[in-house]
């Protein structure tokens, strides 16, 4: 796992700077017993997965101990549904 200092890297700012200030920014979390164990987020940004200004990029993560339990699949399915309702026909996976 990368150190928490990665959030201060210039390259990481496209993913986090001002997140939530745009109606296009969306995030979902997975909780187990009140602890956050996974997250997925999407926004239109000029990242490595950028396609165009009408295609949100998404990224996701789950704690290692909670992988292979369907949590990531559930988060992805919910985000796909959420973005479809918002009018997006496709998403790009951020790398």
C-alpha positions in Angstrom: 0.0 0.0 0.0 1.4 3.4 -0.8 2.1 5.8 2.0 -0.6 8.4 2.9 1.8 11.1 1.6 0.8 10.1 -1.9 -2.2 12.5 -1.6 0.1 15.4 -1.5 1.8 14.4 -4.8 1.1 16.8 -7.7 0.0 13.8 -9.9 -2.7 12.8 -7.3 -4.4 16.2 -7.3 -6.5 15.6 -10.4 -8.3 12.9 -8.4 -8.9 14.8 -5.1 -8.5 18.6 -5.5 -12.0 20.1 -5.1 -13.7 16.7 -5.1 -17.4 17.2 -4.4 -17.6 20.7 -5.7 -18.9 19.6 -9.0 -22.3 17.8 -9.5 -20.3 15.3 -11.7 -18.2 14.2 -8.7 -19.6 11.0 -7.1 -18.3 8.7 -4.4 -19.7 5.6 -2.7 -18.3 3.7 0.2 -18.7 0.2 1.6 -18.9 -0.3 5.3 -18.6 -3.4 7.5 -19.5 -2.9 11.2 -19.1 0.8 10.8 -15.7 0.7 9.3 -15.0 1.8 5.7 -13.6 -1.1 3.8 -14.0 0.0 0.2 -14.7 3.1 -1.9 -15.4 4.0 -5.5 -15.3 7.5 -7.0 -15.9 9.1 -10.4 -15.5 12.5 -11.9 -14.7 14.0 -15.2 -11.0 14.7 -15.1 -8.0 14.8 -17.3 -6.4 11.7 -15.9 -4.6 8.8 -17.5 -8.0 7.2 -18.4 -9.5 10.5 -19.9 -11.6 9.9 -23.0 -13.6 13.2 -23.3 -15.5 15.8 -21.3 -18.6 13.6 -21.3 -17.1 10.4 -19.8 -16.3 10.2 -16.1 -13.2 8.4 -15.0 -13.6 6.1 -12.0 -11.2 4.6 -9.5 -11.9 2.2 -6.7 -10.2 0.5 -3.8 -10.9 -2.1 -1.1 -8.9 -3.0 1.9 -7.0 -6.2 1.3 -8.8 -8.1 4.0 -12.1 -7.4 2.3 -11.2 -8.3 -1.3 -12.8 -11.3 -3.1 -16.0 -10.9 -1.1 -18.0 -9.1 -3.8 -17.6 -5.6 -2.2 -15.8 -4.2 -5.3 -18.4 -5.7 -7.6 -21.2 -4.2 -5.6 -19.6 -0.8 -5.5 -19.0 -0.9 -9.3 -22.5 -2.0 -10.1 -24.0 0.7 -7.9 -21.7 3.4 -9.5 -22.6 2.2 -13.0 -26.3 2.5 -12.1 -25.8 5.9 -10.5 -23.9 7.3 -13.5 -26.5 5.8 -16.0 -29.2 7.7 -14.1 -27.1 10.8 -14.3 -27.1 10.4 -18.1 -23.6 9.0 -18.7 -23.5 6.2 -21.3 -20.0 5.1 -20.4 -17.2 5.4 -17.8 -13.5 5.1 -18.1 -11.3 3.2 -15.7 -8.6 5.4 -14.3 -5.2 3.8 -14.1 
